[in-house]
Amino acid sequence: MRDSSIDGTSFPIGRCERCGKSVLTYVALASDGAERRFCTHCDAPLDGEPEWVSAEELESLGYYFGSRPPVAGGCGCGAGGGCSRKN
């Protein structure tokens, strides 16, 4: 469950070509000493300006806040396991 104080915050995302998706970004110094944005997953430098999104939008991309959401059984049915065919 997300802390309500996070709802008023925005987060920078950008397109990472190496990862093939929109990712959360961070700022660091590039080899030339200039500030650049990088992918939080693979550390690749990202081009262009970031898009600023809400916590809800960030969660829709697969990120989460607080405790990890519960995981279903693994067979895709959401029944918590034990959904294989029984004879």
JOJOSUL-V60320 format. One line per field, one symbol per residue. phi: phi as a letter, one per 20 degrees, with the letter a starting at -180 (. if undefined). A space follows every 10 residues. Layout:
phi: ???
//
This chain:
phi: .efffffedd cecbedffem afcfdcdbef fenefcecff ecmffdenef eecfffffff eoebdmffff dfgoenemen nmdffde
//
